[in-house]
Amino acid sequence: MPEGPAAGGAPPIEVRGLTKRYGEIVAVDGVDLTIEPGDVFGYLGPNGAGKTTSLRMMLGLIRPTAGSVRVFGRDPQVSVAALDGVAGFVEAPSFYPYFSGRRNLELFAALDGPAIGSAARIDEVLEVVSLRDRAKDRVRGYSHGMRQRLGIAAALLRSPRLLILDEPTTGLDPAGMRDMRELVLDLAARRITVLLSSHLLVEVDELCNRVAIVRKGSIAYEGSLAELRQTAGLSYLVRTTDDERAREILSRQPNVRAIEADTSEGLSFKAADERSVGHFSLGLAEAGIGVLELSPKHATLEELFFRLTEDRASPAPHAAEPAETPVAA
């Protein structure tokens, strides 16, 4: 049955109970997430965690076993109109290698009509991705990073409100990764909502305001990076003139506990509250131990990621994501 118009104010992506099974193997397991307008949303997880399979279902490329997807309030399984205002690529974008970058964009634009593929519009997107000077070169001579940027240019032809990027920096050298991060930040500044699938923690930490962390097909966490760090609590690092005696004093404090000891960096500990930290520092002073450093220590995204995704028990069987033909939206 045809769908009506998109719901006013509907989020770019809303997923509930999304599941994909291949026989007895579960690739995506009951995923719930919401991407709000203006988000740079990181879909973060190890290779084989179900990220790409989830993206394919969000784009209507494969049918879910269970659950629902709404893109701006519409179901992409019911109508391709749900993907109006959506662009991007799943896995690596594909091009005709013997054609120029510009000619490839002209062919992509022809799928959406002449207004999309005007010379001025193609020039504009080539400028955004810093490929205007190489537009006449054949794609076979492009580096991997240039092909990734050309894929984003093809997506931008549609003037998307939502851009989906699957591992856009995979295989890039450090300079290419830097350029891609700068490009994504530029797109976000243009008020484009970005869904960025990645397994690179530094990339997500630098680019994203909200994340979903996937563990074996299921969401282990969804929310802001700031909230994620708060869930880990705050620890402290202390360096003193006598760390061995300081550790003895710390062990006698009622609301303070050591979490690691490293004579080269000092002592790390957790405290129930700031007052407990104050009592500990007074105890050091009373023992004649000088405090060289006492500072709060926030958990890194890497620490939080492994805490949420590492195996803690024998899991039910899950699949590595099945190989399928790369798709550009």
C-alpha positions as CSV (number, residue, x, y, z in Angstrom):
1,M,0.0,0.0,0.0
2,P,1.5,3.4,-0.9
3,E,2.7,5.5,2.0
4,G,1.5,9.0,2.7
5,P,3.8,12.1,2.9
6,A,6.7,12.0,5.3
7,A,5.8,12.8,8.9
8,G,6.6,16.5,9.7
9,G,9.6,16.7,12.0
10,A,10.3,13.0,11.8
11,P,13.9,12.1,12.7
12,P,16.3,11.3,9.8
13,I,16.5,7.7,11.0
14,E,14.4,5.8,13.5
15,V,15.0,2.1,13.9
16,R,13.2,-0.2,16.3
17,G,13.9,-3.9,16.9
18,L,15.9,-4.2,13.7
19,T,16.9,-7.9,13.2
20,K,18.5,-9.8,10.4
21,R,19.1,-13.6,10.5
22,Y,20.8,-15.8,8.0
23,G,19.5,-19.2,9.0
24,E,20.5,-19.8,12.6
25,I,23.1,-17.0,12.4
26,V,22.2,-13.5,13.7
27,A,23.9,-10.6,11.9
28,V,21.8,-7.8,13.5
29,D,20.0,-8.4,16.8
30,G,17.1,-6.1,17.9
31,V,18.8,-2.8,17.1
32,D,17.0,0.4,18.4
33,L,18.4,3.8,17.5
34,T,17.4,7.3,16.6
35,I,19.4,9.8,14.6
36,E,18.3,13.4,15.1
37,P,18.6,16.3,12.6
38,G,22.1,17.8,12.6
39,D,23.8,14.8,14.2
40,V,27.2,13.5,13.2
41,F,26.3,10.1,14.4
42,G,28.9,7.4,14.8
43,Y,27.9,3.8,14.3
44,L,30.8,2.2,16.0
45,G,31.8,-1.4,16.3
46,P,34.4,-4.1,15.5
47,N,34.6,-5.5,12.0
48,G,31.8,-8.1,11.6
49,A,29.6,-6.5,14.3
50,G,26.7,-6.0,11.9
51,K,27.2,-2.3,11.0
52,T,27.0,-2.7,7.2
53,T,24.1,-5.1,7.3
54,S,22.2,-2.5,9.4
55,L,23.0,0.3,6.9
56,R,21.7,-1.9,4.0
57,M,18.4,-2.4,5.9
58,M,18.2,1.3,6.7
59,L,18.5,2.1,2.9
60,G,16.0,-0.6,1.9
61,L,18.7,-2.6,0.1
62,I,17.9,-5.8,2.1
63,R,14.8,-6.8,3.9
64,P,14.8,-7.1,7.7
65,T,13.9,-10.4,9.4
66,A,12.1,-8.3,12.0
67,G,11.7,-4.8,13.2
68,S,11.2,-1.5,11.5
69,V,13.1,1.3,9.8
70,R,11.8,4.9,9.3
71,V,13.7,7.4,7.2
72,F,12.2,10.8,7.7
73,G,9.1,9.0,8.8
74,R,8.8,6.6,5.9
75,D,9.6,3.0,5.4
76,P,12.2,2.4,2.6
77,Q,10.9,-1.1,2.1
78,V,7.5,0.3,1.1
79,S,8.5,3.2,-1.1
80,V,11.7,4.5,-2.6
81,A,10.3,8.0,-1.9
82,A,11.5,7.3,1.7
83,L,15.1,7.9,0.4
84,D,14.3,11.4,-0.9
85,G,17.0,13.6,0.6
86,V,19.2,10.6,1.4
87,A,22.6,9.8,-0.2
88,G,25.9,8.2,0.5
89,F,27.6,4.8,0.0
90,V,27.8,1.4,1.6
91,E,31.3,-0.1,1.4
92,A,33.5,1.5,-1.3
93,P,31.9,3.6,-4.1
94,S,32.3,2.2,-7.6
95,F,33.0,4.1,-10.8
96,Y,33.9,3.6,-14.4
97,P,37.7,3.7,-14.3
98,Y,38.2,4.8,-17.9
99,F,36.0,7.8,-17.6
100,S,37.0,11.1,-15.9
101,G,35.7,12.1,-12.5
102,R,33.5,14.7,-14.1
103,R,32.0,12.2,-16.6
104,N,31.3,9.7,-13.8
105,L,29.4,12.4,-11.9
106,E,27.4,13.3,-15.1
107,L,26.4,9.6,-15.3
108,F,25.3,9.5,-11.7
109,A,23.4,12.7,-12.1
110,A,21.6,11.4,-15.1
111,L,19.8,9.0,-12.9
112,D,18.1,11.9,-11.0
113,G,17.4,14.2,-13.9
114,P,19.0,17.2,-15.7
115,A,18.6,19.7,-12.8
116,I,20.8,17.6,-10.6
117,G,23.6,17.3,-13.1
118,S,24.1,20.8,-14.3
119,A,27.7,21.9,-15.0
120,A,27.5,24.4,-12.2
121,R,26.3,21.8,-9.7
122,I,29.0,19.3,-10.7
123,D,31.6,22.1,-10.3
124,E,30.2,22.9,-6.9
125,V,30.4,19.4,-5.5
126,L,33.9,18.9,-7.0
127,E,35.0,22.0,-5.2
128,V,33.5,20.8,-1.9
129,V,35.6,17.6,-2.0
130,S,38.7,19.3,-3.4
131,L,38.7,17.5,-6.8
132,R,38.0,20.3,-9.2
133,D,41.6,20.3,-10.4
134,R,41.5,16.6,-11.1
135,A,38.0,16.5,-12.6
136,K,39.2,15.8,-16.1
137,D,41.5,12.9,-15.1
138,R,40.4,9.3,-15.5
139,V,39.3,7.7,-12.3
140,R,41.7,4.8,-12.8
141,G,44.5,7.2,-12.0
142,Y,42.8,8.4,-8.7
143,S,44.2,7.4,-5.3
144,H,41.9,5.5,-3.0
145,G,41.3,8.7,-1.0
146,M,40.3,10.6,-4.2
147,R,37.8,7.8,-5.1
148,Q,36.3,8.1,-1.6
149,R,35.9,11.8,-2.1
150,L,34.5,11.4,-5.5
151,G,31.9,9.0,-3.9
152,I,30.9,11.8,-1.5
153,A,30.7,14.2,-4.5
154,A,28.3,11.9,-6.2
155,A,26.2,11.7,-3.0
156,L,26.2,15.5,-2.7
157,L,24.8,16.0,-6.2
158,R,21.4,15.1,-4.6
159,S,21.7,17.9,-2.0
160,P,21.0,15.4,0.7
161,R,19.6,16.1,4.2
162,L,21.1,12.8,5.4
163,L,24.4,11.5,4.3
164,I,25.4,7.8,5.0
165,L,29.1,6.9,4.9
166,D,30.3,3.4,5.5
167,E,33.9,3.3,6.7
168,P,34.9,6.3,4.6
169,T,38.6,6.4,5.8
170,T,39.3,2.6,5.4
171,G,42.5,2.1,3.5
172,L,43.5,5.8,3.5
173,D,46.9,7.0,4.5
174,P,47.2,9.5,7.4
175,A,46.9,12.5,5.1
176,G,43.9,11.0,3.4
177,M,42.3,10.3,6.8
178,R,42.9,13.9,7.8
179,D,41.3,15.2,4.6
180,M,38.3,13.0,5.0
181,R,37.7,14.1,8.6
182,E,38.0,17.7,7.5
183,L,35.5,17.1,4.7
184,V,32.9,15.4,7.1
185,L,33.2,18.4,9.5
186,D,32.6,20.7,6.6
187,L,29.5,18.8,5.6
188,A,28.2,18.9,9.1
189,A,28.7,22.7,9.1
190,R,26.5,22.8,6.0
191,R,23.7,21.3,8.3
192,I,23.8,17.9,6.7
193,T,23.0,15.1,9.1
194,V,25.8,12.4,8.8
195,L,25.6,8.8,9.8
196,L,29.2,7.5,9.9
197,S,29.8,3.8,10.2
198,S,33.3,3.1,11.5
199,H,35.6,0.9,13.6
200,L,38.2,3.7,14.1
201,L,37.9,5.2,17.5
202,V,39.9,8.3,16.8
203,E,37.7,9.1,13.8
204,V,34.5,8.8,15.8
205,D,35.9,10.8,18.8
206,E,36.9,13.7,16.6
207,L,33.8,13.9,14.4
208,C,30.7,12.6,16.2
209,N,28.5,14.2,18.8
210,R,26.4,11.0,19.3
211,V,27.3,7.3,18.9
212,A,25.9,3.9,18.9
213,I,28.3,1.1,19.9
214,V,27.5,-2.2,18.4
215,R,28.5,-5.5,20.0
216,K,27.8,-8.7,18.0
217,G,24.8,-7.2,16.2
218,S,23.3,-5.6,19.3
219,I,23.5,-2.0,20.6
220,A,25.7,-1.9,23.7
221,Y,25.3,1.9,24.0
222,E,23.5,4.8,22.3
223,G,23.9,8.4,23.3
224,S,26.3,11.3,23.5
225,L,30.0,10.8,23.9
226,A,29.8,13.0,27.0
227,E,27.2,10.8,28.6
228,L,29.2,7.7,27.7
229,R,32.2,9.1,29.6
230,Q,30.0,9.9,32.6
231,T,28.8,6.3,32.8
232,A,32.5,5.3,33.4
233,G,32.8,7.7,36.4
234,L,35.8,9.8,37.1
235,S,39.2,8.5,38.3
236,Y,42.2,10.4,39.5
237,L,46.0,10.3,39.0
238,V,48.3,11.2,41.9
239,R,52.1,11.5,41.7
240,T,53.9,12.1,45.0
241,T,57.4,12.2,46.5
242,D,56.9,8.7,47.8
243,D,54.3,6.7,45.9
244,E,54.9,3.5,47.9
245,R,53.9,5.1,51.2
246,A,51.1,7.0,49.4
247,R,49.6,3.7,48.2
248,E,49.6,2.5,51.9
249,I,47.7,5.7,52.9
250,L,45.3,5.3,50.0
251,S,44.5,1.7,51.1
252,R,43.4,3.0,54.5
253,Q,41.0,5.6,53.1
254,P,37.3,4.5,53.5
255,N,35.9,5.9,50.3
256,V,39.0,5.7,48.0
257,R,40.3,2.7,46.2
258,A,43.4,2.1,44.0
259,I,42.6,0.9,40.5
260,E,46.2,0.5,39.3
261,A,49.8,1.2,40.3
262,D,52.5,2.4,38.0
263,T,55.7,3.8,39.6
264,S,56.5,5.7,36.4
265,E,53.2,7.6,36.3
266,G,51.9,7.5,39.8
267,L,48.8,6.0,41.3
268,S,45.3,5.8,39.7
269,F,42.4,5.7,42.1
270,K,38.6,6.2,42.3
271,A,36.9,8.1,45.0
272,A,33.2,8.3,46.2
273,D,33.3,12.1,45.9
274,E,35.5,15.2,45.9
275,R,35.5,15.3,49.7
276,S,37.1,11.8,49.8
277,V,39.8,13.1,47.5
278,G,40.4,16.0,49.9
279,H,40.7,13.7,52.9
280,F,43.3,11.6,51.0
281,S,45.4,14.6,50.1
282,L,45.3,15.7,53.7
283,G,46.5,12.3,54.8
284,L,49.4,12.6,52.4
285,A,50.3,16.0,53.9
286,E,50.1,14.7,57.4
287,A,52.5,11.9,56.5
288,G,55.0,14.4,55.1
289,I,54.4,13.2,51.5
290,G,54.6,15.9,48.8
291,V,51.9,15.9,46.1
292,L,53.5,16.5,42.7
293,E,50.3,16.0,40.7
294,L,46.7,15.3,41.6
295,S,44.4,15.4,38.5
296,P,41.1,14.0,37.3
297,K,41.4,11.4,34.6
298,H,38.6,10.8,32.1
299,A,38.2,7.4,30.5
300,T,39.2,7.3,26.9
301,L,36.8,6.3,24.1
302,E,39.1,3.3,23.5
303,E,38.7,2.1,27.1
304,L,35.0,2.5,27.0
305,F,34.7,0.8,23.6
306,F,36.6,-2.3,24.8
307,R,34.6,-2.3,28.0
308,L,31.4,-2.5,26.0
309,T,32.4,-4.8,23.2
310,E,35.0,-7.3,24.6
311,D,33.7,-10.8,25.2
312,R,32.6,-11.5,28.8
313,A,30.8,-14.8,28.1
314,S,30.3,-17.2,25.3
315,P,27.9,-15.5,23.0
316,A,25.2,-17.0,20.7
317,P,26.4,-17.5,17.1
318,H,26.5,-14.3,15.1
319,A,27.6,-13.7,11.5
320,A,30.3,-11.7,10.0
321,E,28.5,-9.5,7.5
322,P,27.9,-11.4,4.3
323,A,29.8,-10.1,1.2
324,E,27.5,-8.2,-1.1
325,T,28.0,-5.9,-4.0
326,P,29.1,-2.4,-2.9
327,V,26.2,0.1,-3.3
328,A,26.2,3.9,-3.8
329,A,23.0,5.6,-2.9
